[in-house]
Amino acid sequence: MDRSASELLDAEWVARCARRLRRHWPHADVASLEEAATELWRIDWLREMVAEDAAELWLQPLCRRPSGNIV
């Protein structure tokens, strides 16, 4: 299969992003993580970032703890 260099870079970006997402969700299905990473790659301003940084930024709201106590 003949692929252009940009396609290989795109696949690499998605793979690196998916690996970072896997650290957050270690038991998630790999295909689902790759699908999420592909969706992130489709966002122009995220695609311009390093893959791991884009995943980290996207995960930030999920990692924040609520400021109030739940009673």
CHARMM internal coordinates of N, CA and C (Angstrom, degrees):
IC EDIT
DIST 1 N 1 CA 1.4476
DIST 1 CA 1 C 1.5284
ANGL 1 N 1 CA 1 C 108.08
DIST 1 C 2 N 1.3125
ANGL 1 CA 1 C 2 N 116.41
DIHE 1 N 1 CA 1 C 2 N 129.13
DIST 2 N 2 CA 1.4611
ANGL 1 C 2 N 2 CA 121.88
DIHE 1 CA 1 C 2 N 2 CA -179.26
DIST 2 CA 2 C 1.5197
ANGL 2 N 2 CA 2 C 109.35
DIHE 1 C 2 N 2 CA 2 C -98.48
DIST 2 C 3 N 1.3248
ANGL 2 CA 2 C 3 N 115.50
DIHE 2 N 2 CA 2 C 3 N 119.67
DIST 3 N 3 CA 1.4678
ANGL 2 C 3 N 3 CA 119.80
DIHE 2 CA 2 C 3 N 3 CA 179.16
DIST 3 CA 3 C 1.5164
ANGL 3 N 3 CA 3 C 108.74
DIHE 2 C 3 N 3 CA 3 C -123.87
DIST 3 C 4 N 1.3035
ANGL 3 CA 3 C 4 N 115.70
DIHE 3 N 3 CA 3 C 4 N 147.43
DIST 4 N 4 CA 1.4611
ANGL 3 C 4 N 4 CA 119.49
DIHE 3 CA 3 C 4 N 4 CA 176.91
DIST 4 CA 4 C 1.5173
ANGL 4 N 4 CA 4 C 109.09
DIHE 3 C 4 N 4 CA 4 C -74.50
DIST 4 C 5 N 1.3384
ANGL 4 CA 4 C 5 N 116.38
DIHE 4 N 4 CA 4 C 5 N 161.29
DIST 5 N 5 CA 1.4602
ANGL 4 C 5 N 5 CA 121.27
DIHE 4 CA 4 C 5 N 5 CA 179.70
DIST 5 CA 5 C 1.5186
ANGL 5 N 5 CA 5 C 111.41
DIHE 4 C 5 N 5 CA 5 C -60.65
DIST 5 C 6 N 1.3380
ANGL 5 CA 5 C 6 N 117.46
DIHE 5 N 5 CA 5 C 6 N -36.47
DIST 6 N 6 CA 1.4683
ANGL 5 C 6 N 6 CA 119.61
DIHE 5 CA 5 C 6 N 6 CA -178.94
DIST 6 CA 6 C 1.5241
ANGL 6 N 6 CA 6 C 111.32
DIHE 5 C 6 N 6 CA 6 C -65.94
DIST 6 C 7 N 1.3414
ANGL 6 CA 6 C 7 N 118.38
DIHE 6 N 6 CA 6 C 7 N -36.13
DIST 7 N 7 CA 1.4524
ANGL 6 C 7 N 7 CA 120.67
DIHE 6 CA 6 C 7 N 7 CA 177.64
DIST 7 CA 7 C 1.5215
ANGL 7 N 7 CA 7 C 110.77
DIHE 6 C 7 N 7 CA 7 C -65.16
DIST 7 C 8 N 1.3422
ANGL 7 CA 7 C 8 N 116.79
DIHE 7 N 7 CA 7 C 8 N -39.35
DIST 8 N 8 CA 1.4522
ANGL 7 C 8 N 8 CA 119.52
DIHE 7 CA 7 C 8 N 8 CA 177.74
DIST 8 CA 8 C 1.5201
ANGL 8 N 8 CA 8 C 110.84
DIHE 7 C 8 N 8 CA 8 C -65.26
DIST 8 C 9 N 1.3229
ANGL 8 CA 8 C 9 N 116.48
DIHE 8 N 8 CA 8 C 9 N -39.71
DIST 9 N 9 CA 1.4576
ANGL 8 C 9 N 9 CA 119.62
DIHE 8 CA 8 C 9 N 9 CA 177.29
DIST 9 CA 9 C 1.5185
ANGL 9 N 9 CA 9 C 110.61
DIHE 8 C 9 N 9 CA 9 C -64.86
DIST 9 C 10 N 1.3123
ANGL 9 CA 9 C 10 N 117.39
DIHE 9 N 9 CA 9 C 10 N -37.89
DIST 10 N 10 CA 1.4592
ANGL 9 C 10 N 10 CA 120.73
DIHE 9 CA 9 C 10 N 10 CA 177.78
DIST 10 CA 10 C 1.5303
ANGL 10 N 10 CA 10 C 110.28
DIHE 9 C 10 N 10 CA 10 C -63.44
DIST 10 C 11 N 1.3223
ANGL 10 CA 10 C 11 N 117.26
DIHE 10 N 10 CA 10 C 11 N -45.05
DIST 11 N 11 CA 1.4639
ANGL 10 C 11 N 11 CA 121.66
DIHE 10 CA 10 C 11 N 11 CA 179.14
DIST 11 CA 11 C 1.5233
ANGL 11 N 11 CA 11 C 110.19
DIHE 10 C 11 N 11 CA 11 C -63.28
DIST 11 C 12 N 1.3026
ANGL 11 CA 11 C 12 N 116.84
DIHE 11 N 11 CA 11 C 12 N -38.41
DIST 12 N 12 CA 1.4581
ANGL 11 C 12 N 12 CA 120.84
DIHE 11 CA 11 C 12 N 12 CA 178.59
DIST 12 CA 12 C 1.5316
ANGL 12 N 12 CA 12 C 110.34
DIHE 11 C 12 N 12 CA 12 C -65.53
DIST 12 C 13 N 1.3333
ANGL 12 CA 12 C 13 N 116.75
DIHE 12 N 12 CA 12 C 13 N -43.30
DIST 13 N 13 CA 1.4673
ANGL 12 C 13 N 13 CA 121.32
DIHE 12 CA 12 C 13 N 13 CA 179.25
DIST 13 CA 13 C 1.5228
ANGL 13 N 13 CA 13 C 109.82
DIHE 12 C 13 N 13 CA 13 C -59.34
DIST 13 C 14 N 1.3245
ANGL 13 CA 13 C 14 N 115.97
DIHE 13 N 13 CA 13 C 14 N -47.27
DIST 14 N 14 CA 1.4635
ANGL 13 C 14 N 14 CA 120.99
DIHE 13 CA 13 C 14 N 14 CA -179.44
DIST 14 CA 14 C 1.5280
ANGL 14 N 14 CA 14 C 110.31
DIHE 13 C 14 N 14 CA 14 C -62.21
DIST 14 C 15 N 1.3196
ANGL 14 CA 14 C 15 N 117.38
DIHE 14 N 14 CA 14 C 15 N -42.96
DIST 15 N 15 CA 1.4676
ANGL 14 C 15 N 15 CA 120.88
DIHE 14 CA 14 C 15 N 15 CA -180.00
DIST 15 CA 15 C 1.5242
ANGL 15 N 15 CA 15 C 111.29
DIHE 14 C 15 N 15 CA 15 C -63.31
DIST 15 C 16 N 1.3201
ANGL 15 CA 15 C 16 N 116.77
DIHE 15 N 15 CA 15 C 16 N -43.17
DIST 16 N 16 CA 1.4634
ANGL 15 C 16 N 16 CA 120.32
DIHE 15 CA 15 C 16 N 16 CA 179.62
DIST 16 CA 16 C 1.5219
ANGL 16 N 16 CA 16 C 111.21
DIHE 15 C 16 N 16 CA 16 C -66.05
DIST 16 C 17 N 1.3128
ANGL 16 CA 16 C 17 N 116.34
DIHE 16 N 16 CA 16 C 17 N -40.47
DIST 17 N 17 CA 1.4663
ANGL 16 C 17 N 17 CA 121.46
DIHE 16 CA 16 C 17 N 17 CA 177.84
DIST 17 CA 17 C 1.5347
ANGL 17 N 17 CA 17 C 109.69
DIHE 16 C 17 N 17 CA 17 C -63.96
DIST 17 C 18 N 1.3093
ANGL 17 CA 17 C 18 N 117.04
DIHE 17 N 17 CA 17 C 18 N -44.38
DIST 18 N 18 CA 1.4674
ANGL 17 C 18 N 18 CA 121.36
DIHE 17 CA 17 C 18 N 18 CA 179.72
DIST 18 CA 18 C 1.5264
ANGL 18 N 18 CA 18 C 111.13
DIHE 17 C 18 N 18 CA 18 C -62.62
DIST 18 C 19 N 1.3317
ANGL 18 CA 18 C 19 N 117.05
DIHE 18 N 18 CA 18 C 19 N -37.91
DIST 19 N 19 CA 1.4717
ANGL 18 C 19 N 19 CA 119.60
DIHE 18 CA 18 C 19 N 19 CA 176.88
DIST 19 CA 19 C 1.5205
ANGL 19 N 19 CA 19 C 111.01
DIHE 18 C 19 N 19 CA 19 C -62.50
DIST 19 C 20 N 1.3325
ANGL 19 CA 19 C 20 N 116.83
DIHE 19 N 19 CA 19 C 20 N -39.54
DIST 20 N 20 CA 1.4705
ANGL 19 C 20 N 20 CA 119.78
DIHE 19 CA 19 C 20 N 20 CA 178.35
DIST 20 CA 20 C 1.5271
ANGL 20 N 20 CA 20 C 110.50
DIHE 19 C 20 N 20 CA 20 C -66.82
DIST 20 C 21 N 1.3266
ANGL 20 CA 20 C 21 N 117.38
DIHE 20 N 20 CA 20 C 21 N -40.95
DIST 21 N 21 CA 1.4596
ANGL 20 C 21 N 21 CA 120.69
DIHE 20 CA 20 C 21 N 21 CA 177.28
DIST 21 CA 21 C 1.5299
ANGL 21 N 21 CA 21 C 110.32
DIHE 20 C 21 N 21 CA 21 C -63.32
DIST 21 C 22 N 1.3069
ANGL 21 CA 21 C 22 N 117.17
DIHE 21 N 21 CA 21 C 22 N -34.46
DIST 22 N 22 CA 1.4713
ANGL 21 C 22 N 22 CA 121.43
DIHE 21 CA 21 C 22 N 22 CA -179.74
DIST 22 CA 22 C 1.5275
ANGL 22 N 22 CA 22 C 111.14
DIHE 21 C 22 N 22 CA 22 C -64.49
DIST 22 C 23 N 1.3333
ANGL 22 CA 22 C 23 N 116.81
DIHE 22 N 22 CA 22 C 23 N -32.45
DIST 23 N 23 CA 1.4716
ANGL 22 C 23 N 23 CA 118.92
DIHE 22 CA 22 C 23 N 23 CA 176.98
DIST 23 CA 23 C 1.5291
ANGL 23 N 23 CA 23 C 109.99
DIHE 22 C 23 N 23 CA 23 C -63.96
DIST 23 C 24 N 1.3136
ANGL 23 CA 23 C 24 N 117.55
DIHE 23 N 23 CA 23 C 24 N -31.68
DIST 24 N 24 CA 1.4704
ANGL 23 C 24 N 24 CA 121.15
DIHE 23 CA 23 C 24 N 24 CA 178.21
DIST 24 CA 24 C 1.5250
ANGL 24 N 24 CA 24 C 110.87
DIHE 23 C 24 N 24 CA 24 C -79.32
DIST 24 C 25 N 1.3242
ANGL 24 CA 24 C 25 N 116.98
DIHE 24 N 24 CA 24 C 25 N -39.81
DIST 25 N 25 CA 1.4649
ANGL 24 C 25 N 25 CA 123.30
DIHE 24 CA 24 C 25 N 25 CA -179.84
DIST 25 CA 25 C 1.5253
ANGL 25 N 25 CA 25 C 109.46
DIHE 24 C 25 N 25 CA 25 C -121.73
DIST 25 C 26 N 1.3379
ANGL 25 CA 25 C 26 N 118.14
DIHE 25 N 25 CA 25 C 26 N 77.55
DIST 26 N 26 CA 1.4703
ANGL 25 C 26 N 26 CA 120.48
DIHE 25 CA 25 C 26 N 26 CA -174.17
DIST 26 CA 26 C 1.5236
ANGL 26 N 26 CA 26 C 115.00
DIHE 25 C 26 N 26 CA 26 C -64.47
DIST 26 C 27 N 1.3229
ANGL 26 CA 26 C 27 N 118.18
DIHE 26 N 26 CA 26 C 27 N -21.70
DIST 27 N 27 CA 1.4646
ANGL 26 C 27 N 27 CA 119.94
DIHE 26 CA 26 C 27 N 27 CA -177.54
DIST 27 CA 27 C 1.5291
ANGL 27 N 27 CA 27 C 112.75
DIHE 26 C 27 N 27 CA 27 C -102.65
DIST 27 C 28 N 1.3110
ANGL 27 CA 27 C 28 N 116.27
DIHE 27 N 27 CA 27 C 28 N 5.81
DIST 28 N 28 CA 1.4682
ANGL 27 C 28 N 28 CA 119.96
DIHE 27 CA 27 C 28 N 28 CA -179.83
DIST 28 CA 28 C 1.5258
ANGL 28 N 28 CA 28 C 110.73
DIHE 27 C 28 N 28 CA 28 C -71.76
DIST 28 C 29 N 1.3096
ANGL 28 CA 28 C 29 N 114.91
DIHE 28 N 28 CA 28 C 29 N 152.91
DIST 29 N 29 CA 1.4628
ANGL 28 C 29 N 29 CA 121.84
DIHE 28 CA 28 C 29 N 29 CA 176.69
DIST 29 CA 29 C 1.5296
ANGL 29 N 29 CA 29 C 109.08
DIHE 28 C 29 N 29 CA 29 C -64.90
DIST 29 C 30 N 1.3219
ANGL 29 CA 29 C 30 N 116.81
DIHE 29 N 29 CA 29 C 30 N 131.95
DIST 30 N 30 CA 1.4604
ANGL 29 C 30 N 30 CA 121.71
DIHE 29 CA 29 C 30 N 30 CA -177.54
DIST 30 CA 30 C 1.5244
ANGL 30 N 30 CA 30 C 111.50
DIHE 29 C 30 N 30 CA 30 C -58.45
DIST 30 C 31 N 1.3188
ANGL 30 CA 30 C 31 N 117.05
DIHE 30 N 30 CA 30 C 31 N -41.32
DIST 31 N 31 CA 1.4667
ANGL 30 C 31 N 31 CA 120.57
DIHE 30 CA 30 C 31 N 31 CA -179.51
DIST 31 CA 31 C 1.5350
ANGL 31 N 31 CA 31 C 110.63
DIHE 30 C 31 N 31 CA 31 C -62.19
DIST 31 C 32 N 1.3215
ANGL 31 CA 31 C 32 N 117.20
DIHE 31 N 31 CA 31 C 32 N -37.48
DIST 32 N 32 CA 1.4667
ANGL 31 C 32 N 32 CA 120.50
DIHE 31 CA 31 C 32 N 32 CA 178.70
DIST 32 CA 32 C 1.5220
ANGL 32 N 32 CA 32 C 111.19
DIHE 31 C 32 N 32 CA 32 C -67.40
DIST 32 C 33 N 1.3185
ANGL 32 CA 32 C 33 N 116.33
DIHE 32 N 32 CA 32 C 33 N -39.30
DIST 33 N 33 CA 1.4681
ANGL 32 C 33 N 33 CA 120.19
DIHE 32 CA 32 C 33 N 33 CA 177.76
DIST 33 CA 33 C 1.5220
ANGL 33 N 33 CA 33 C 110.81
DIHE 32 C 33 N 33 CA 33 C -65.68
DIST 33 C 34 N 1.3273
ANGL 33 CA 33 C 34 N 116.74
DIHE 33 N 33 CA 33 C 34 N -40.60
DIST 34 N 34 CA 1.4624
ANGL 33 C 34 N 34 CA 120.33
DIHE 33 CA 33 C 34 N 34 CA 177.66
DIST 34 CA 34 C 1.5210
ANGL 34 N 34 CA 34 C 110.83
DIHE 33 C 34 N 34 CA 34 C -66.05
DIST 34 C 35 N 1.3188
ANGL 34 CA 34 C 35 N 116.90
DIHE 34 N 34 CA 34 C 35 N -36.91
DIST 35 N 35 CA 1.4670
ANGL 34 C 35 N 35 CA 120.79
DIHE 34 CA 34 C 35 N 35 CA 177.47
DIST 35 CA 35 C 1.5333
ANGL 35 N 35 CA 35 C 110.13
DIHE 34 C 35 N 35 CA 35 C -64.64
DIST 35 C 36 N 1.3218
ANGL 35 CA 35 C 36 N 117.20
DIHE 35 N 35 CA 35 C 36 N -43.36
DIST 36 N 36 CA 1.4645
ANGL 35 C 36 N 36 CA 120.99
DIHE 35 CA 35 C 36 N 36 CA 177.87
DIST 36 CA 36 C 1.5219
ANGL 36 N 36 CA 36 C 110.35
DIHE 35 C 36 N 36 CA 36 C -63.35
DIST 36 C 37 N 1.3251
ANGL 36 CA 36 C 37 N 117.05
DIHE 36 N 36 CA 36 C 37 N -42.90
DIST 37 N 37 CA 1.4610
ANGL 36 C 37 N 37 CA 120.94
DIHE 36 CA 36 C 37 N 37 CA 178.86
DIST 37 CA 37 C 1.5226
ANGL 37 N 37 CA 37 C 111.03
DIHE 36 C 37 N 37 CA 37 C -63.20
DIST 37 C 38 N 1.3183
ANGL 37 CA 37 C 38 N 116.97
DIHE 37 N 37 CA 37 C 38 N -37.90
DIST 38 N 38 CA 1.4624
ANGL 37 C 38 N 38 CA 121.04
DIHE 37 CA 37 C 38 N 38 CA 177.46
DIST 38 CA 38 C 1.5227
ANGL 38 N 38 CA 38 C 110.27
DIHE 37 C 38 N 38 CA 38 C -63.78
DIST 38 C 39 N 1.3209
ANGL 38 CA 38 C 39 N 116.82
DIHE 38 N 38 CA 38 C 39 N -40.52
DIST 39 N 39 CA 1.4658
ANGL 38 C 39 N 39 CA 120.45
DIHE 38 CA 38 C 39 N 39 CA 177.59
DIST 39 CA 39 C 1.5283
ANGL 39 N 39 CA 39 C 110.39
DIHE 38 C 39 N 39 CA 39 C -63.28
DIST 39 C 40 N 1.3217
ANGL 39 CA 39 C 40 N 117.17
DIHE 39 N 39 CA 39 C 40 N -39.77
DIST 40 N 40 CA 1.4664
ANGL 39 C 40 N 40 CA 119.83
DIHE 39 CA 39 C 40 N 40 CA 177.30
DIST 40 CA 40 C 1.5278
ANGL 40 N 40 CA 40 C 110.58
DIHE 39 C 40 N 40 CA 40 C -64.59
DIST 40 C 41 N 1.3309
ANGL 40 CA 40 C 41 N 117.30
DIHE 40 N 40 CA 40 C 41 N -39.55
DIST 41 N 41 CA 1.4591
ANGL 40 C 41 N 41 CA 121.67
DIHE 40 CA 40 C 41 N 41 CA 179.94
DIST 41 CA 41 C 1.5337
ANGL 41 N 41 CA 41 C 111.03
DIHE 40 C 41 N 41 CA 41 C -62.58
DIST 41 C 42 N 1.3013
ANGL 41 CA 41 C 42 N 117.37
DIHE 41 N 41 CA 41 C 42 N -29.66
DIST 42 N 42 CA 1.4688
ANGL 41 C 42 N 42 CA 121.12
DIHE 41 CA 41 C 42 N 42 CA -179.41
DIST 42 CA 42 C 1.5274
ANGL 42 N 42 CA 42 C 113.21
DIHE 41 C 42 N 42 CA 42 C -72.84
DIST 42 C 43 N 1.3237
ANGL 42 CA 42 C 43 N 117.02
DIHE 42 N 42 CA 42 C 43 N -12.78
DIST 43 N 43 CA 1.4663
ANGL 42 C 43 N 43 CA 121.14
DIHE 42 CA 42 C 43 N 43 CA 177.19
DIST 43 CA 43 C 1.5262
ANGL 43 N 43 CA 43 C 107.69
DIHE 42 C 43 N 43 CA 43 C -88.18
DIST 43 C 44 N 1.3293
ANGL 43 CA 43 C 44 N 116.14
DIHE 43 N 43 CA 43 C 44 N 112.90
DIST 44 N 44 CA 1.4681
ANGL 43 C 44 N 44 CA 121.42
DIHE 43 CA 43 C 44 N 44 CA -171.43
DIST 44 CA 44 C 1.5144
ANGL 44 N 44 CA 44 C 114.17
DIHE 43 C 44 N 44 CA 44 C -48.94
DIST 44 C 45 N 1.3312
ANGL 44 CA 44 C 45 N 117.06
DIHE 44 N 44 CA 44 C 45 N -51.23
DIST 45 N 45 CA 1.4557
ANGL 44 C 45 N 45 CA 118.92
DIHE 44 CA 44 C 45 N 45 CA -173.96
DIST 45 CA 45 C 1.5242
ANGL 45 N 45 CA 45 C 112.39
DIHE 44 C 45 N 45 CA 45 C -71.17
DIST 45 C 46 N 1.3393
ANGL 45 CA 45 C 46 N 118.63
DIHE 45 N 45 CA 45 C 46 N -25.92
DIST 46 N 46 CA 1.4658
ANGL 45 C 46 N 46 CA 120.05
DIHE 45 CA 45 C 46 N 46 CA 173.90
DIST 46 CA 46 C 1.5240
ANGL 46 N 46 CA 46 C 110.39
DIHE 45 C 46 N 46 CA 46 C -75.18
DIST 46 C 47 N 1.3367
ANGL 46 CA 46 C 47 N 116.59
DIHE 46 N 46 CA 46 C 47 N -38.48
DIST 47 N 47 CA 1.4591
ANGL 46 C 47 N 47 CA 121.23
DIHE 46 CA 46 C 47 N 47 CA -179.45
DIST 47 CA 47 C 1.5306
ANGL 47 N 47 CA 47 C 111.63
DIHE 46 C 47 N 47 CA 47 C -61.54
DIST 47 C 48 N 1.3256
ANGL 47 CA 47 C 48 N 116.43
DIHE 47 N 47 CA 47 C 48 N -27.55
DIST 48 N 48 CA 1.4633
ANGL 47 C 48 N 48 CA 120.23
DIHE 47 CA 47 C 48 N 48 CA 179.29
DIST 48 CA 48 C 1.5317
ANGL 48 N 48 CA 48 C 112.37
DIHE 47 C 48 N 48 CA 48 C -73.95
DIST 48 C 49 N 1.3228
ANGL 48 CA 48 C 49 N 116.36
DIHE 48 N 48 CA 48 C 49 N -14.67
DIST 49 N 49 CA 1.4628
ANGL 48 C 49 N 49 CA 121.07
DIHE 48 CA 48 C 49 N 49 CA -179.95
DIST 49 CA 49 C 1.5221
ANGL 49 N 49 CA 49 C 110.46
DIHE 48 C 49 N 49 CA 49 C -87.46
DIST 49 C 50 N 1.3234
ANGL 49 CA 49 C 50 N 115.72
DIHE 49 N 49 CA 49 C 50 N 166.43
DIST 50 N 50 CA 1.4650
ANGL 49 C 50 N 50 CA 120.96
DIHE 49 CA 49 C 50 N 50 CA 168.97
DIST 50 CA 50 C 1.5268
ANGL 50 N 50 CA 50 C 106.41
DIHE 49 C 50 N 50 CA 50 C -63.80
DIST 50 C 51 N 1.3110
ANGL 50 CA 50 C 51 N 117.56
DIHE 50 N 50 CA 50 C 51 N 138.90
DIST 51 N 51 CA 1.4660
ANGL 50 C 51 N 51 CA 122.25
DIHE 50 CA 50 C 51 N 51 CA -173.35
DIST 51 CA 51 C 1.5245
ANGL 51 N 51 CA 51 C 112.86
DIHE 50 C 51 N 51 CA 51 C -54.14
DIST 51 C 52 N 1.3258
ANGL 51 CA 51 C 52 N 117.11
DIHE 51 N 51 CA 51 C 52 N -46.68
DIST 52 N 52 CA 1.4562
ANGL 51 C 52 N 52 CA 120.55
DIHE 51 CA 51 C 52 N 52 CA -178.78
DIST 52 CA 52 C 1.5268
ANGL 52 N 52 CA 52 C 111.28
DIHE 51 C 52 N 52 CA 52 C -64.31
DIST 52 C 53 N 1.3327
ANGL 52 CA 52 C 53 N 116.61
DIHE 52 N 52 CA 52 C 53 N -37.11
DIST 53 N 53 CA 1.4677
ANGL 52 C 53 N 53 CA 120.71
DIHE 52 CA 52 C 53 N 53 CA 178.08
DIST 53 CA 53 C 1.5205
ANGL 53 N 53 CA 53 C 111.25
DIHE 52 C 53 N 53 CA 53 C -67.25
DIST 53 C 54 N 1.3269
ANGL 53 CA 53 C 54 N 116.55
DIHE 53 N 53 CA 53 C 54 N -38.91
DIST 54 N 54 CA 1.4638
ANGL 53 C 54 N 54 CA 120.29
DIHE 53 CA 53 C 54 N 54 CA 178.01
DIST 54 CA 54 C 1.5262
ANGL 54 N 54 CA 54 C 110.44
DIHE 53 C 54 N 54 CA 54 C -63.33
DIST 54 C 55 N 1.3145
ANGL 54 CA 54 C 55 N 116.65
DIHE 54 N 54 CA 54 C 55 N -43.46
DIST 55 N 55 CA 1.4679
ANGL 54 C 55 N 55 CA 120.21
DIHE 54 CA 54 C 55 N 55 CA 178.28
DIST 55 CA 55 C 1.5188
ANGL 55 N 55 CA 55 C 110.52
DIHE 54 C 55 N 55 CA 55 C -64.20
DIST 55 C 56 N 1.3121
ANGL 55 CA 55 C 56 N 116.37
DIHE 55 N 55 CA 55 C 56 N -42.81
DIST 56 N 56 CA 1.4612
ANGL 55 C 56 N 56 CA 121.34
DIHE 55 CA 55 C 56 N 56 CA 179.64
DIST 56 CA 56 C 1.5323
ANGL 56 N 56 CA 56 C 110.81
DIHE 55 C 56 N 56 CA 56 C -60.10
DIST 56 C 57 N 1.3202
ANGL 56 CA 56 C 57 N 116.33
DIHE 56 N 56 CA 56 C 57 N -45.90
DIST 57 N 57 CA 1.4581
ANGL 56 C 57 N 57 CA 120.96
DIHE 56 CA 56 C 57 N 57 CA 178.98
DIST 57 CA 57 C 1.5234
ANGL 57 N 57 CA 57 C 110.88
DIHE 56 C 57 N 57 CA 57 C -61.83
DIST 57 C 58 N 1.3121
ANGL 57 CA 57 C 58 N 117.11
DIHE 57 N 57 CA 57 C 58 N -43.84
DIST 58 N 58 CA 1.4539
ANGL 57 C 58 N 58 CA 122.09
DIHE 57 CA 57 C 58 N 58 CA -179.81
DIST 58 CA 58 C 1.5286
ANGL 58 N 58 CA 58 C 111.35
DIHE 57 C 58 N 58 CA 58 C -64.81
DIST 58 C 59 N 1.3283
ANGL 58 CA 58 C 59 N 117.02
DIHE 58 N 58 CA 58 C 59 N -33.85
DIST 59 N 59 CA 1.4627
ANGL 58 C 59 N 59 CA 121.54
DIHE 58 CA 58 C 59 N 59 CA -179.17
DIST 59 CA 59 C 1.5304
ANGL 59 N 59 CA 59 C 113.57
DIHE 58 C 59 N 59 CA 59 C -78.46
DIST 59 C 60 N 1.3156
ANGL 59 CA 59 C 60 N 118.16
DIHE 59 N 59 CA 59 C 60 N -17.62
DIST 60 N 60 CA 1.4619
ANGL 59 C 60 N 60 CA 120.90
DIHE 59 CA 59 C 60 N 60 CA -174.13
DIST 60 CA 60 C 1.5319
ANGL 60 N 60 CA 60 C 114.05
DIHE 59 C 60 N 60 CA 60 C -50.04
DIST 60 C 61 N 1.3258
ANGL 60 CA 60 C 61 N 119.99
DIHE 60 N 60 CA 60 C 61 N -49.69
DIST 61 N 61 CA 1.4773
ANGL 60 C 61 N 61 CA 118.43
DIHE 60 CA 60 C 61 N 61 CA -179.90
DIST 61 CA 61 C 1.5313
ANGL 61 N 61 CA 61 C 112.76
DIHE 60 C 61 N 61 CA 61 C -61.50
DIST 61 C 62 N 1.3105
ANGL 61 CA 61 C 62 N 117.40
DIHE 61 N 61 CA 61 C 62 N -27.25
DIST 62 N 62 CA 1.4621
ANGL 61 C 62 N 62 CA 120.94
DIHE 61 CA 61 C 62 N 62 CA -179.63
DIST 62 CA 62 C 1.5220
ANGL 62 N 62 CA 62 C 111.81
DIHE 61 C 62 N 62 CA 62 C -77.22
DIST 62 C 63 N 1.3168
ANGL 62 CA 62 C 63 N 116.29
DIHE 62 N 62 CA 62 C 63 N -22.89
DIST 63 N 63 CA 1.4615
ANGL 62 C 63 N 63 CA 121.33
DIHE 62 CA 62 C 63 N 63 CA -175.83
DIST 63 CA 63 C 1.5228
ANGL 63 N 63 CA 63 C 112.68
DIHE 62 C 63 N 63 CA 63 C -93.71
DIST 63 C 64 N 1.3077
ANGL 63 CA 63 C 64 N 117.64
DIHE 63 N 63 CA 63 C 64 N -13.03
DIST 64 N 64 CA 1.4619
ANGL 63 C 64 N 64 CA 120.88
DIHE 63 CA 63 C 64 N 64 CA -179.23
DIST 64 CA 64 C 1.5183
ANGL 64 N 64 CA 64 C 110.47
DIHE 63 C 64 N 64 CA 64 C -72.47
DIST 64 C 65 N 1.2968
ANGL 64 CA 64 C 65 N 115.15
DIHE 64 N 64 CA 64 C 65 N 140.18
DIST 65 N 65 CA 1.4643
ANGL 64 C 65 N 65 CA 120.94
DIHE 64 CA 64 C 65 N 65 CA 176.41
DIST 65 CA 65 C 1.5163
ANGL 65 N 65 CA 65 C 109.00
DIHE 64 C 65 N 65 CA 65 C -93.90
DIST 65 C 66 N 1.3052
ANGL 65 CA 65 C 66 N 117.12
DIHE 65 N 65 CA 65 C 66 N 146.05
DIST 66 N 66 CA 1.4711
ANGL 65 C 66 N 66 CA 118.54
DIHE 65 CA 65 C 66 N 66 CA 176.85
DIST 66 CA 66 C 1.5250
ANGL 66 N 66 CA 66 C 110.09
DIHE 65 C 66 N 66 CA 66 C -64.40
DIST 66 C 67 N 1.3170
ANGL 66 CA 66 C 67 N 115.80
DIHE 66 N 66 CA 66 C 67 N 147.22
DIST 67 N 67 CA 1.4647
ANGL 66 C 67 N 67 CA 119.96
DIHE 66 CA 66 C 67 N 67 CA -177.06
DIST 67 CA 67 C 1.5221
ANGL 67 N 67 CA 67 C 112.35
DIHE 66 C 67 N 67 CA 67 C -76.90
DIST 67 C 68 N 1.3176
ANGL 67 CA 67 C 68 N 117.87
DIHE 67 N 67 CA 67 C 68 N -26.03
DIST 68 N 68 CA 1.4646
ANGL 67 C 68 N 68 CA 121.30
DIHE 67 CA 67 C 68 N 68 CA -178.81
DIST 68 CA 68 C 1.5176
ANGL 68 N 68 CA 68 C 111.79
DIHE 67 C 68 N 68 CA 68 C -95.79
DIST 68 C 69 N 1.2942
ANGL 68 CA 68 C 69 N 115.64
DIHE 68 N 68 CA 68 C 69 N 161.79
DIST 69 N 69 CA 1.4630
ANGL 68 C 69 N 69 CA 121.00
DIHE 68 CA 68 C 69 N 69 CA 176.83
DIST 69 CA 69 C 1.5185
ANGL 69 N 69 CA 69 C 109.90
DIHE 68 C 69 N 69 CA 69 C -86.48
DIST 69 C 70 N 1.2886
ANGL 69 CA 69 C 70 N 116.02
DIHE 69 N 69 CA 69 C 70 N 143.00
DIST 70 N 70 CA 1.4681
ANGL 69 C 70 N 70 CA 120.94
DIHE 69 CA 69 C 70 N 70 CA 175.24
DIST 70 CA 70 C 1.5195
ANGL 70 N 70 CA 70 C 106.99
DIHE 69 C 70 N 70 CA 70 C -95.18
DIST 70 C 71 N 1.2949
ANGL 70 CA 70 C 71 N 115.92
DIHE 70 N 70 CA 70 C 71 N 123.69
DIST 71 N 71 CA 1.4679
ANGL 70 C 71 N 71 CA 120.10
DIHE 70 CA 70 C 71 N 71 CA -177.02
DIST 71 CA 71 C 1.4991
ANGL 71 N 71 CA 71 C 109.91
DIHE 70 C 71 N 71 CA 71 C -106.60
END
COOR INIT
IC SEED 1 N 1 CA 1 C
IC BUILD
